[in-house]
Amino acid sequence: MPDLIPDATTDATADPTPDATPDLSTAEPQPVHLGDAVRLRQPLRYLKTADPMPMLRPPDLVDPNEVGRVVEIRALDLRAVRFRRGTFLVKTSDLEPATPDG
């Protein structure tokens, strides 16, 4: 039968929860406004065009660290971002601020 009495060697005053360190992937995204220079936080599985009839495009149309410009604010936390090879709809959580020159 397991011993249900706490062992005297354990520290009863120790906090049972580990120190909470903020995770950058779950951190609140910074607000992205019209005209802001942005880049993708990580490569996306696909890109959705910002056309009136959107299409799914391969993710290699946007190079890593390529800087784009927010040209439109859409519903559901989406932004239309103009990159070198087209304008795509991207969630705000997938964007990070960038300097305009790269």
VORO-597327 format. One record per residue (C-alpha): residue in three letters; chain; x negated, y, z negated. Coordinates in Angstrom, 3 decimals. Each point is the difference from the previous one (the first is absolute). Last residue first. Layout:
# VORO-597327
+-----+-------+----------+----------+----------+
| res | chain |     east |    north |       up |
+-----+-------+----------+----------+----------+
| Ala |     A |        X |        Y |        Z |
...
+-----+-------+----------+----------+----------+
END
This chain:
# VORO-597327
+-----+-------+----------+----------+----------+
| res | chain |     east |    north |       up |
+-----+-------+----------+----------+----------+
| Gly |     A |  -13.786 |   44.965 |   44.817 |
| Asp |     A |    0.096 |    3.630 |    1.128 |
| Pro |     A |    3.491 |    0.575 |   -1.441 |
| Thr |     A |   -1.000 |   -1.244 |   -3.470 |
| Ala |     A |    2.079 |   -2.942 |   -1.086 |
| Pro |     A |    2.962 |   -0.624 |   -2.290 |
| Glu |     A |    1.126 |   -3.613 |   -0.434 |
| Leu |     A |    2.754 |   -1.891 |    1.777 |
| Asp |     A |    1.473 |   -3.489 |   -0.540 |
| Ser |     A |    2.219 |    1.156 |   -2.908 |
| Thr |     A |    1.480 |    2.677 |    2.279 |
| Lys |     A |    1.307 |   -2.706 |    2.306 |
| Val |     A |   -1.178 |    0.304 |    3.605 |
| Leu |     A |    1.912 |    0.699 |    3.210 |
| Phe |     A |   -2.346 |    0.317 |    2.987 |
| Thr |     A |   -0.988 |    2.676 |    2.493 |
| Gly |     A |   -2.452 |   -1.071 |    2.675 |
| Arg |     A |   -3.560 |   -0.892 |    0.984 |
| Arg |     A |   -1.944 |    2.781 |   -1.765 |
| Phe |     A |    2.263 |   -0.002 |   -3.048 |
| Arg |     A |    3.171 |    2.010 |   -0.562 |
| Val |     A |    1.706 |   -1.009 |   -3.249 |
| Ala |     A |    3.772 |   -0.275 |   -0.357 |
| Arg |     A |    0.606 |   -0.296 |   -3.729 |
| Leu |     A |    2.265 |   -2.447 |   -1.808 |
| Asp |     A |    1.277 |    0.277 |   -3.593 |
| Leu |     A |    3.428 |   -1.431 |    0.847 |
| Ala |     A |    0.944 |    2.906 |    2.278 |
| Arg |     A |   -2.395 |    1.635 |    2.439 |
| Ile |     A |   -2.529 |    2.826 |   -0.266 |
| Glu |     A |   -1.586 |    0.986 |    3.305 |
| Val |     A |   -3.371 |    1.020 |    1.429 |
| Val |     A |   -2.366 |   -1.331 |   -2.672 |
| Arg |     A |   -3.511 |    0.212 |    1.523 |
| Gly |     A |   -2.354 |   -2.932 |    0.485 |
| Val |     A |   -3.530 |   -0.811 |   -1.119 |
| Glu |     A |   -1.561 |   -3.286 |    1.099 |
| Asn |     A |   -1.638 |   -1.746 |   -2.981 |
| Pro |     A |    0.558 |   -3.419 |    1.579 |
| Asp |     A |    1.073 |    0.369 |    3.635 |
| Val |     A |    3.684 |    0.328 |    0.865 |
| Leu |     A |    1.104 |   -1.915 |    3.111 |
| Asp |     A |   -1.390 |   -3.167 |   -1.623 |
| Pro |     A |    3.239 |   -0.455 |   -1.971 |
| Pro |     A |    1.912 |   -1.511 |    2.926 |
| Arg |     A |    3.242 |    1.765 |    0.962 |
| Leu |     A |    3.575 |   -0.401 |   -1.170 |
| Met |     A |    2.456 |    2.075 |    1.994 |
| Pro |     A |    2.200 |    2.921 |   -1.018 |
| Met |     A |    2.874 |    1.203 |    2.257 |
| Pro |     A |    0.039 |    3.756 |   -0.712 |
| Asp |     A |   -3.819 |   -0.297 |   -0.128 |
| Ala |     A |   -1.949 |    0.056 |   -3.282 |
| Thr |     A |   -1.818 |   -3.241 |    0.850 |
| Lys |     A |   -0.214 |   -2.736 |   -2.620 |
| Leu |     A |   -3.487 |   -1.296 |   -0.759 |
| Tyr |     A |   -0.782 |   -3.578 |   -1.015 |
| Arg |     A |   -1.640 |   -1.950 |   -2.813 |
| Leu |     A |   -1.442 |    3.211 |   -1.454 |
| Pro |     A |   -3.676 |    0.652 |   -0.698 |
| Gln |     A |   -0.566 |    1.637 |   -3.383 |
| Arg |     A |    0.406 |    3.510 |   -1.458 |
| Leu |     A |    0.824 |    1.456 |    3.430 |
| Arg |     A |   -1.174 |    3.543 |    0.700 |
| Val |     A |    1.497 |    3.428 |   -0.571 |
| Ala |     A |   -0.321 |    3.638 |    1.106 |
| Asp |     A |    3.055 |    1.901 |   -1.216 |
| Gly |     A |    2.193 |    1.853 |    2.519 |
| Leu |     A |    3.313 |   -0.838 |   -1.696 |
| His |     A |   -0.556 |   -1.068 |   -3.579 |
| Val |     A |   -1.283 |   -3.169 |   -1.649 |
| Pro |     A |    0.545 |   -0.206 |   -3.755 |
| Gln |     A |   -2.673 |   -2.016 |   -1.781 |
| Pro |     A |    0.784 |   -3.653 |   -0.475 |
| Glu |     A |    0.808 |   -1.162 |   -3.546 |
| Ala |     A |   -2.521 |   -2.646 |   -0.953 |
| Thr |     A |    0.816 |   -3.608 |    0.828 |
| Ser |     A |   -3.010 |   -0.560 |    2.269 |
| Leu |     A |   -2.193 |    2.151 |   -2.231 |
| Asp |     A |    0.522 |   -2.270 |   -3.012 |
| Pro |     A |   -0.148 |    1.963 |   -3.235 |
| Thr |     A |   -1.826 |   -1.830 |   -2.778 |
| Ala |     A |    2.085 |   -1.384 |   -2.825 |
| Asp |     A |   -2.158 |   -1.282 |   -2.816 |
| Pro |     A |    1.026 |   -3.546 |   -0.813 |
| Thr |     A |    3.138 |   -0.679 |   -2.041 |
| Pro |     A |   -0.295 |   -1.965 |   -3.244 |
| Asp |     A |   -1.466 |    2.978 |   -1.889 |
| Ala |     A |   -2.304 |   -1.325 |   -2.688 |
| Thr |     A |    1.151 |    0.582 |   -3.581 |
| Ala |     A |    0.467 |   -3.690 |   -0.746 |
| Asp |     A |   -3.614 |   -0.762 |    0.887 |
| Thr |     A |   -0.348 |   -3.730 |    0.374 |
| Thr |     A |   -2.385 |   -1.795 |   -2.364 |
| Ala |     A |    2.706 |   -0.515 |   -2.630 |
| Asp |     A |    1.858 |   -2.328 |    2.351 |
| Pro |     A |    3.681 |    0.692 |    0.192 |
| Ile |     A |    2.180 |   -2.706 |   -1.589 |
| Leu |     A |    1.935 |   -2.033 |    2.553 |
| Asp |     A |   -2.561 |   -2.838 |    0.164 |
| Pro |     A |    0.974 |   -2.293 |    2.804 |
| Met |     A |    1.463 |   -3.419 |   -0.897 |
+-----+-------+----------+----------+----------+
END
